[in-house]
Amino acid sequence: MNRTRMTGAWLADLTEAFLCREEELLLGVLQQPDYPALVSCPICDEGPESVVSRVEDPTIDGRRVVLVDFKPCRHGIWVPADE
């Protein structure tokens, strides 16, 4: 899979979006039939069915990285873990 490099600021924004989504879920769990939408893929702007992240070893460009995968579009993002 080819991966696109993004910044630590992008990863922080993604993390914040997931926290807001989780809060929406917890506050509205008994009032809404559907979950709030996931963050769109930054490559194709499609709404994903799932977003998975993990810290990866070995490294990319000599650095530990966070990998973020969007499905079903299969776009992959990497962010240096130290950003």
PyMOL commands that set and color helices and strands:
alter all, ss='L'
color gray80, all
select helices_A, chain A and resi 8-28
alter helices_A, ss='H'
color red, helices_A
select strands_A, chain A and resi 3-5+50-60+63-71+76-80
alter strands_A, ss='S'
color yellow, strands_A
deselect
rebuild
show_as cartoon
